[in-house]
Amino acid sequence: MPIGYLSLVLHCHLPYVRHPEHDYFLEENWFYEAVTDTYLPLLEVFEGLVRDGIPFRLTLSLSPTLISMMADPLLQARYLRHLDRLIDLSEKELDRTSHQPDFYSVARMYHDRFTRSRNRFQNRYASNLLPAFRRLEEQGVLEIITAAATHGYLPLLSVRPFAVRTQIMAAADYFQRSMGRSLEGLWLPECGYYPGLDSVLREAGIRYFFVETHGLAYAQPRPRYGIYAPVYCPTGMAAFARDIESSKQVWSAEEGYPGDYDYREYYRDIGFELPMDYIRPYIHPDGIRINTGIKYYRITGQTNDKQVYHPLRAAEKTAEHAGNFLFNRQRQIEHLASTMDRPPLLVAPYDAELYGHWWFEGPEWINMLIRKLACDQDIVELITPSDYLEKFPVNQEAVPSASSWGNKGYSDVWLNGRNDWVWRHLHKAARRMEELVRKHPNANGATRRALNQAVRELLLAQSSDWPFMMKTGQQSDYAVKRFKDHVLRFTRLADEIESGSVDEGWLKEMEERDNLFPDLDYRRFR
């Protein structure tokens, strides 16, 4: 038995950004960029580890909205079109930089990367990444969980318990259909927890969830092992807490590895720097400059005078930083083990999009870390929450504290002067949906379809991404529009259901536009 355990948790989530009503839609690029920068590179790392016989166990949370987009034929086809544009642009960049050796080598890296991504996506994965992740789980290296249906922020939705139950039950049902098995664990959106939430999770058959550090540190009674072992809620649900020390080394803007000067600079992209006549075919059709993914510079320092990126130098740094992370976890575990009568557990959860998208070298850092963990050390072993509960089924009972991650740790990001107005509309809509479900216990035909679509629109309006974007000011106009659109669609559907006159033409259009959770049945939420 090792001295202690490390549980790496990668949370993969994007809001539902599918817009079939437009041939090109800017926000769909969020999905395409995440596939190219994060999901494909992570798959390549995991499959390479399996190929080389490197043992590892890692937890991957795939949100229902992301699973739905991965499986969507329209987005699959549009992603291939997106890659074709990038390959064409990278070929032009090879010509443009042919007399600049340092830039040319980076251009060659991008051309090879885009070409390989297209080949793997279309030929290896048949344009759907979900079966690839599922195969890795079958091979015993991943434990796949999910999040609430549309990543609704549950503590603030709890004013209407029906809203929370709908988010959880819709997620559990969709996961069962997508993965072919029941759901073991749940990523609480934004790590948002409130006492009593575990009762809903238990009803859905879930065994465990994650909370922010202070959610367990301030549990009642105080946990004997602090945040270094899970606790059981009175309902029997297991709660795991984030280890702030291991997270800080990656997340911190000042101390985190992604800020190293040899790593790629995210904010210098040719989409904003090259002449408009040259770059126009590869940006927004209206001439709006966007990130193309081709970035030639390294962070260099806190200066605008950036130096050219050197992939080999960056790769050396990932190995160095992986070794440093492992060294620190070993010392941390040795110290904790001297004070505990069981092996300590360090839970290190991250947004997966950090790895590759924001931190270009992140997937290679994970690759190096896992390989180092497997070589010549017996202090730290990778483990998943389910594995830990199997090894240590007896744990202290406690009630976690209300908490979230994000600024101040108590819902401030999702309830503030920029977004507080959304919640009264969500609570009113949830109350109305609950009444519709009660009044129509077994509807048929168009009424049943309209009730199902009303649930979809309500779920989409509840996404935590909209108030988050309103708070940060990034894409806030889009977030406001999306929120209002879904609330208005819900309201029209509710009005038509109550009047007994459903516009089937418009309903069909909404079913095709907001088509996530195709097997959703409103009667499930009675």
C-alpha positions in Angstrom: 0.0 0.0 0.0 1.3 3.5 -0.8 1.8 6.1 1.8 -1.0 8.2 0.3 -3.2 8.7 -2.7 -3.8 11.4 -5.4 -7.1 11.8 -7.2 -6.8 13.8 -10.4 -10.2 15.0 -11.5 -10.7 16.8 -14.9 -14.0 18.5 -15.4 -15.0 18.9 -19.1 -17.8 21.3 -19.6 -19.0 23.8 -22.2 -22.4 25.5 -22.4 -24.7 24.3 -25.1 -23.5 26.4 -28.1 -25.3 24.8 -31.1 -26.9 27.2 -33.6 -28.3 25.5 -36.6 -30.2 28.6 -37.6 -26.9 30.1 -38.7 -24.3 28.8 -41.2 -21.5 30.2 -39.0 -21.9 31.2 -35.4 -19.0 32.7 -33.4 -19.7 31.0 -30.1 -19.7 27.5 -31.6 -15.9 28.1 -31.9 -15.7 27.4 -28.1 -16.6 23.8 -28.8 -14.2 23.5 -31.8 -11.3 25.0 -30.0 -11.9 22.8 -26.9 -11.9 19.7 -29.2 -8.7 20.7 -30.9 -6.8 22.1 -27.9 -8.1 19.9 -25.0 -10.1 16.8 -25.8 -8.1 15.4 -28.7 -4.8 16.0 -26.9 -6.0 14.4 -23.7 -7.2 11.3 -25.7 -3.8 11.1 -27.3 -2.1 11.2 -24.0 -4.4 8.6 -22.4 -4.1 6.3 -25.3 -0.4 6.7 -25.4 -0.1 5.7 -21.8 -2.3 2.6 -22.4 -0.2 1.7 -25.4 3.0 1.9 -23.3 1.6 -0.1 -20.5 1.7 2.8 -18.0 -0.8 2.2 -15.1 -3.0 5.1 -14.1 -6.5 5.9 -12.8 -8.1 9.3 -13.4 -11.6 10.8 -13.0 -13.1 12.6 -16.0 -16.3 14.5 -15.7 -18.2 15.0 -19.0 -21.1 17.4 -18.6 -24.4 16.4 -20.3 -24.3 19.5 -22.6 -20.8 18.6 -23.7 -21.7 14.9 -24.3 -24.7 16.1 -26.4 -22.5 18.3 -28.5 -19.9 15.6 -29.0 -22.6 13.3 -30.4 -24.3 15.9 -32.6 -23.9 15.3 -36.4 -24.2 19.0 -37.2 -21.4 20.1 -34.9 -19.3 17.1 -36.0 -19.6 18.2 -39.7 -19.0 21.8 -38.8 -15.9 20.9 -36.8 -14.4 19.2 -39.8 -15.1 22.3 -41.8 -13.4 24.3 -39.1 -10.3 22.1 -39.2 -10.2 22.4 -43.0 -10.0 26.2 -42.7 -7.2 25.8 -40.1 -5.2 23.4 -42.3 -5.6 25.8 -45.2 -4.4 28.7 -43.1 -1.5 26.8 -41.7 -0.4 25.9 -45.2 -0.4 29.6 -46.0 1.6 30.2 -42.9 4.3 27.7 -44.0 4.7 29.8 -47.2 4.7 33.1 -45.3 7.3 32.1 -42.8 9.5 30.0 -45.1 12.4 32.5 -44.8 12.0 32.9 -41.0 13.4 29.6 -39.5 12.1 30.1 -35.9 8.6 31.0 -37.0 8.6 28.3 -39.7 9.2 25.6 -37.2 6.2 26.7 -35.1 4.1 27.0 -38.3 5.1 23.4 -39.1 4.0 22.3 -35.6 0.6 23.8 -36.2 0.1 22.4 -39.6 1.1 18.9 -38.4 -1.2 19.3 -35.4 -4.3 20.4 -37.4 -3.7 17.7 -40.0 -3.3 15.0 -37.3 -6.4 16.3 -35.5 -8.5 16.0 -38.6 -7.3 12.5 -39.4 -7.9 11.3 -35.9 -11.2 12.9 -35.5 -12.7 11.6 -38.8 -10.9 8.3 -39.2 -10.0 7.1 -35.8 -13.0 8.3 -33.9 -15.6 8.5 -36.6 -16.3 12.1 -35.7 -17.5 11.2 -32.2 -15.2 11.4 -29.2 -17.5 9.9 -26.6 -16.9 6.2 -27.6 -13.2 6.8 -27.3 -13.5 8.0 -23.7 -15.8 5.1 -23.0 -13.2 2.6 -24.3 -10.7 4.1 -22.0 -13.1 3.5 -19.1 -13.6 -0.1 -20.2 -9.8 -0.4 -20.2 -9.8 0.5 -16.6 -7.9 3.8 -16.7 -10.7 6.4 -16.5 -13.7 6.8 -14.2 -16.2 8.9 -16.1 -18.8 10.9 -14.2 -21.0 13.8 -15.2 -22.4 17.1 -13.9 -25.9 18.5 -13.5 -27.9 18.6 -16.7 -27.1 22.0 -18.0 -24.6 22.9 -15.3 -27.2 24.8 -13.3 -26.0 26.4 -10.1 -27.8 24.3 -7.6 -27.6 26.4 -4.4 -29.5 29.3 -6.0 -31.9 27.0 -7.8 -32.8 25.4 -4.5 -35.5 28.0 -3.9 -37.6 25.7 -6.1 -36.5 22.1 -5.2 -38.2 20.9 -8.4 -35.5 22.8 -10.3 -32.7 21.0 -8.5 -34.3 17.6 -8.9 -34.9 18.2 -12.7 -31.2 19.1 -13.1 -30.0 16.0 -11.3 -32.5 13.5 -12.7 -32.1 14.7 -16.3 -28.3 14.3 -16.0 -28.5 10.8 -14.4 -30.9 9.6 -17.1 -28.9 11.1 -20.0 -25.7 9.6 -18.6 -27.3 6.2 -18.3 -28.3 6.3 -22.0 -25.0 7.7 -23.2 -22.7 5.5 -21.2 -24.7 2.4 -20.8 -24.4 2.3 -17.0 -25.6 4.1 -13.9 -23.9 7.2 -12.6 -21.5 6.8 -9.7 -20.4 10.3 -9.1 -21.4 13.9 -9.8 -19.5 17.1 -10.4 -21.6 19.7 -8.6 -21.5 22.7 -11.0 -19.1 25.3 -9.6 -18.7 23.0 -6.6 -21.9 24.5 -5.4 -23.3 22.7 -2.4 -26.0 23.3 0.2 -27.1 21.0 3.1 -29.8 18.7 1.9 -28.6 18.5 -1.7 -27.3 15.1 -1.0 -30.9 13.8 -0.6 -31.6 14.5 -4.2 -28.3 13.0 -5.3 -29.1 9.8 -3.4 -32.5 9.6 -5.1 -30.6 9.6 -8.4 -28.4 6.7 -7.3 -25.2 8.7 -7.1 -22.5 7.6 -4.6 -20.3 10.7 -4.3 -19.7 14.3 -5.2 -17.0 17.0 -4.8 -17.0 20.2 -2.8 -14.7 23.1 -2.4 -12.1 23.0 0.4 -14.1 25.0 3.0 -17.2 22.9 2.3 -15.5 20.0 4.1 -13.2 22.0 6.4 -16.3 23.7 8.0 -18.5 20.5 8.0 -20.5 19.7 11.1 -19.0 18.0 13.0 -15.5 19.0 11.9 -13.9 16.0 10.0 -11.2 14.2 11.9 -9.0 14.0 8.8 -9.9 17.5 7.5 -10.0 17.5 3.8 -7.7 14.5 3.4 -10.5 11.8 3.5 -14.1 11.9 2.4 -17.0 12.1 4.8 -20.4 10.5 4.5 -23.5 12.7 4.7 -26.4 11.5 6.8 -27.9 10.1 3.6 -24.8 8.0 3.0 -23.5 10.2 0.2 -19.7 10.6 0.1 -18.3 14.1 -0.2 -14.7 14.7 -1.3 -13.0 18.1 -1.0 -10.5 19.9 -3.1 -6.9 20.0 -1.8 -6.0 23.7 -2.1 -2.2 23.1 -2.0 -2.0 20.9 -5.1 -4.6 23.1 -6.9 -2.7 26.3 -6.2 0.4 25.1 -8.1 -1.5 24.8 -11.3 -4.3 27.4 -10.9 -2.5 30.3 -9.4 -1.9 33.2 -11.8 1.2 34.2 -9.8 2.7 30.9 -8.8 1.1 28.4 -11.2 3.1 26.4 -13.8 1.1 27.8 -16.8 2.7 31.2 -16.3 6.2 30.0 -17.0 8.0 32.3 -19.4 8.9 29.4 -21.8 5.2 28.3 -22.3 3.1 29.5 -25.2 1.5 33.0 -24.9 -2.3 32.6 -25.3 -3.0 36.2 -26.0 -0.9 36.7 -29.2 -2.8 35.1 -32.1 -2.4 35.8 -35.8 -6.2 36.4 -36.0 -5.6 39.8 -34.4 -2.1 40.6 -35.8 -1.9 39.8 -39.5 -3.4 42.1 -42.2 -7.1 41.9 -42.7 -6.8 41.0 -46.4 -4.7 38.0 -45.5 -6.6 36.7 -42.5 -10.2 37.6 -43.6 -11.2 34.0 -44.9 -10.3 32.5 -41.5 -12.1 34.8 -39.1 -15.8 35.8 -38.7 -17.6 36.4 -42.0 -18.5 39.9 -40.8 -14.8 40.7 -40.4 -14.7 40.3 -36.6 -11.1 39.2 -35.6 -11.0 36.0 -33.6 -8.4 33.5 -32.3 -7.3 31.1 -34.9 -5.2 29.0 -32.6 -1.9 29.9 -34.4 0.2 31.7 -31.8 3.9 32.2 -32.4 5.2 33.6 -29.1 6.1 32.4 -25.7 5.1 34.3 -22.5 8.6 35.7 -22.2 7.8 37.9 -19.2 5.6 40.7 -18.1 6.3 42.6 -21.3 4.8 43.3 -24.7 8.1 42.4 -26.3 7.5 38.6 -26.8 10.0 36.1 -28.1 9.4 33.2 -30.4 8.0 30.0 -28.9 10.3 27.0 -28.8 8.3 23.7 -28.4 11.3 21.7 -27.3 12.1 24.1 -24.5 8.5 24.1 -23.4 8.5 20.3 -23.4 11.5 20.3 -21.1 9.7 22.6 -18.7 6.6 20.3 -18.6 8.9 17.4 -17.5 10.5 19.7 -14.9 7.1 21.0 -13.6 5.7 17.5 -13.5 8.6 16.4 -11.4 8.2 19.4 -9.1 4.5 18.7 -8.6 5.2 15.0 -7.8 8.0 16.0 -5.3 5.7 18.4 -3.5 2.9 15.8 -3.3 5.3 13.2 -1.9 6.4 15.6 0.8 2.9 16.7 1.5 1.7 13.1 1.8 4.6 12.1 4.0 3.8 14.9 6.4 0.1 14.1 6.5 0.7 10.4 6.9 2.6 11.1 10.1 -0.5 12.6 11.6 -3.2 10.1 10.3 -4.0 6.5 10.9 -4.9 5.9 7.2 -3.3 7.0 3.9 -4.2 10.6 3.2 -6.0 11.4 0.0 -5.3 14.5 -2.1 -8.1 15.5 -4.4 -6.9 17.7 -7.3 -9.8 18.8 -9.5 -9.4 21.2 -12.5 -11.4 22.5 -15.4 -10.1 20.3 -18.2 -10.1 23.2 -20.7 -7.1 24.6 -18.7 -5.1 21.8 -20.2 -4.4 22.5 -23.8 -6.7 25.5 -24.4 -5.4 28.0 -21.9 -2.2 26.1 -20.9 -1.0 24.8 -24.3 1.4 22.4 -22.7 -1.0 21.1 -20.1 -1.8 17.7 -21.7 1.9 16.9 -21.9 2.3 17.9 -18.3 -0.3 15.3 -17.4 1.5 12.8 -19.5 4.8 13.4 -17.8 3.2 13.4 -14.3 1.6 10.1 -14.8 4.7 8.5 -16.2 6.7 9.8 -13.3 4.2 8.5 -10.8 4.6 5.0 -12.4 8.4 5.0 -12.1 10.5 4.3 -9.1 8.4 5.7 -6.3 5.9 4.1 -3.9 4.7 7.1 -1.9 1.9 8.4 -4.1 -0.6 6.3 -6.1 -3.4 7.6 -8.4 -6.9 6.6 -7.3 -10.5 7.5 -8.2 -13.2 8.3 -5.6 -14.9 5.0 -6.2 -11.7 3.0 -5.8 -11.0 4.9 -2.5 -14.5 4.1 -1.2 -13.9 0.4 -2.0 -10.6 0.5 -0.1 -11.9 2.5 2.8 -15.6 2.0 3.2 -15.7 3.3 6.7 -15.7 7.1 6.9 -16.8 9.8 9.3 -20.4 11.1 9.1 -20.7 14.9 8.7 -22.8 17.5 7.0 -20.7 19.6 4.5 -21.0 23.4 4.7 -22.7 25.5 2.1 -20.0 26.5 -0.3 -18.8 27.0 -3.9 -15.6 27.7 -5.6 -15.1 31.0 -7.3 -14.5 34.4 -5.7 -15.3 34.5 -2.0 -16.5 30.9 -2.0 -20.2 31.5 -1.3 -22.1 32.1 -4.6 -20.9 35.7 -5.1 -19.9 35.0 -8.7 -23.5 33.8 -9.6 -25.4 36.3 -7.5 -24.3 39.9 -7.8 -25.4 43.3 -9.2 -24.7 42.2 -12.8 -26.8 39.0 -12.8 -29.1 39.0 -9.8 -32.1 39.8 -12.1 -32.1 36.3 -13.7 -33.0 34.4 -10.6 -36.6 35.6 -10.1 -37.4 34.6 -13.7 -35.8 31.1 -13.1 -37.8 30.6 -9.9 -41.0 31.6 -11.5 -40.4 29.4 -14.5 -39.6 26.4 -12.3 -42.8 26.9 -10.3 -44.8 27.1 -13.5 -43.1 24.0 -15.0 -43.9 22.1 -11.8 -47.5 23.1 -12.1 -47.7 22.0 -15.7 -46.2 18.6 -14.9 -48.8 18.2 -12.1 -51.7 19.3 -14.3 -50.7 17.0 -17.2 -49.7 13.7 -15.7 -50.0 11.7 -19.0 -50.2 14.1 -21.9 -50.0 12.8 -25.5 -49.3 14.1 -29.0 -48.3 17.8 -29.4 -49.0 18.6 -25.7 -46.5 16.0 -24.6 -43.9 17.2 -27.0 -44.4 20.8 -25.9 -44.0 19.7 -22.2 -40.8 18.0 -23.0 -39.5 21.0 -24.9 -40.5 23.3 -22.1 -38.3 21.3 -19.7 -35.4 21.6 -22.2 -35.8 25.4 -22.5 -36.0 25.7 -18.7 -32.9 23.6 -18.2 -31.0 25.7 -20.8 -32.1 28.9 -19.1 -30.7 27.5 -15.8 -27.1 27.1 -17.1 -24.6 28.6 -14.6 -22.6 29.8 -17.6 -25.0 32.7 -18.3 -24.7 34.5 -14.9 -21.0 33.7 -14.9 -20.4 35.5 -18.2 -22.6 38.4 -17.1 -20.4 38.7 -14.0 -17.1 38.6 -15.9 -18.3 40.8 -18.7 -16.9 38.4 -21.3 -19.5 37.6 -24.0 -22.1 39.0 -21.6 -24.4 40.2 -24.4 -24.5 36.7 -25.7 -25.2 35.3 -22.3 -28.1 37.8 -21.7 -29.6 36.9 -25.1 -29.3 33.2 -24.5 -30.9 33.5 -21.1 -33.8 35.6 -22.4 -34.3 33.5 -25.5 -34.8 30.3 -23.4 -37.0 32.0 -20.9 -39.2 33.4 -23.6 -39.4 30.1 -25.4 -40.4 28.4 -22.2 -43.0 31.0 -21.5 -44.6 30.7 -25.0 -44.6 26.9 -24.7 -46.3 27.1 -21.2 -48.9 29.6 -22.5 -49.7 27.3 -25.5 -50.0 24.2 -23.3 -52.3 26.0 -20.9 -54.5 27.3 -23.7 -54.6 23.9 -25.4 -53.4 25.3 -28.6 -49.8 24.2 -29.4 -48.2 25.7 -32.6 -46.7 22.5 -33.9 -44.7 24.2 -36.7 -42.9 26.5 -34.2 -42.6 23.6 -31.7 -40.8 21.5 -34.4 -38.4 24.4 -35.1 -37.6 24.6 -31.3 -37.1 20.8 -31.1 -34.6 21.0 -33.9 -32.8 24.0 -32.6 -32.6 23.1 -28.9 -32.3 19.4 -29.4 -30.4 18.2 -26.4 -31.7 15.2 -24.3 -33.8 13.7 -27.1 -35.2 11.0 -24.9 -36.2 13.4 -22.1 -39.7 12.6 -20.6 -41.3 15.4 -18.5 -43.2 12.7 -16.5 -39.8 11.7 -14.9 -39.9 14.9 -12.8 -43.3 14.5 -11.2 
